[in-house]
Amino acid sequence: MASNRRQNINSSNEADTSFPTKTSARTEDNFKWTPSRERMFLDLCDQGIAMNTYRIKDLSPFAKEFIVQKFNEEFHLNISYKFFKEKLDQLKRKYKKYSIMLKSTGIVVDPITSVISAYESWWKDREVSTHDLFYSKK
């Protein structure tokens, strides 16, 4: 008597790795940072820093555990603090480059309205340099 069940064409030793499993989708390998997730992470870091009773801007072990626990609960993940530390370091490097760029160029960005402005001297320097480019004698 023939069975109506389909036979599995893959051997039991070979797993289909094209789709993430429930557990692998919850690890840092497949985690994608979005602006809302970054915002929540930074808010949790602020809360962790506020937990310290002294003025050092470093996270205590309790605060690190708090961040990991709250973030993992919110997004149903299982990620260690090392992953968050790497992201925090990356954000610090980006901010450092951003602040250096603002200081070196003379351009100011209003944090509330996001309006970009520059000092009058900066504009005068640019007007002179572009004028020289177009009207210089060759």
N, C-alpha and C positions, 0 to 999 in steps of 0.2 A: 504494500500500500504506500503510495507516494504522499509525502507531506506537502502541505500547502505553504509552509513557512519558508521564507527566503533564507538562503544560506548566506552567512557572513563571508564576503570575499576577502576581507583583510584577515590575516592571521592574528592570533591573540597577542603575539609579541609586537606587532606593529600598531601603534596608535595614530589616529588621525590628529595631527598637530596643527591643522589649519585654523581651527576655531579655539578660542580660549575656553578653558573650563571654568566652572564657577569659582574655584579657589585661585586659579592663576589670574583671573580678571581683577582680583582684589589685591594684588600685590603692586609694589612700586614699579615693576617692569612695564606694566600696561597702564599705569596711572598718567592721566593727562592733566596738566595744570590749566585751569581757566581763570579769568580775572576774578570771578566770584570765589573760587577756591583759594586763590592767593589772598584775597581780602579777608576771608575767614581765618586763614593761617596767621596773617599779620594781626588780626584782632585777638586771636588766642595768644600770640606772643606778647602783645600789650598786657593782656590779663595776667600772663605768667610773670612778666616783669613787675607788675603791680603787686603780686603776691609777696615779693621780697620786702622785708622790713627795712632794708638799708638801700642806699642810693646807687648801688652798682648795677649797671645795665646788662648784667648777665643773668641767664636763667638758672634757677636753682634746680637740683634734681627733681624736686616735687613739681616745679613748674613744667619741666620737660615732660614728665609723666602725664601731667594735666593736659598738655597740648596734644600729645600722642593719643591719649584716651578720647578726648572730645572730638578730634578730627576723625579718628577711626570710627567712632560711633556715628557721626554725622553722615559719612560717606560709605559706611559698611566695608571698611578696609582693615588690613592687618599690616601696618607699616611701622617701622621702627623710627626712633628719633634721629638716627644717622641720616635717613632720607630727608627729614625736615631740616636738619643742620646744613646739608648740601644746598637746599633751596634757599635757606636764610643767607648763607654765604654768597650765593649767586645774586640775590636781591641786593645785598650790601655792595657788591662789586658794581652792579648796574647803577645804584644810587651814587656811588663815588664818582663814576664816569660822568654821570648826569650833572652833578654839582661842579665838577672840574670844568665841564663844557660851558656851563652857565657863567662861571667866574671868568673864564678865559675869553669868552666872546663878548661879554658885556650885555648879553641879551637876558631879559628878565621874563619869567612866566608867572602870571598871577595864579596862585594855587586854587583860588575859588572860581574864577571865571575862565581860566586857561587862556587868557589873552596874552599874546607874545608882544613884548615891547622892548625897545632899546633906548639907550641914552642918545641925546642929540649929537654928542661928539662921535658916537659910533656911526650914526647915519651920515654925518659930514664926511668922515673918513671913507665910507663906501661910495658916496657920491663923487668924491675926488678921484678915487681909484678907477671907477667905471668910466668917468669922463676921460681920464688919461688913456684908457684902453681904446676908446672909439676915436679919439681926436688926436692921438699922438702922431707926429710926423715920422715918416719912414724914410 
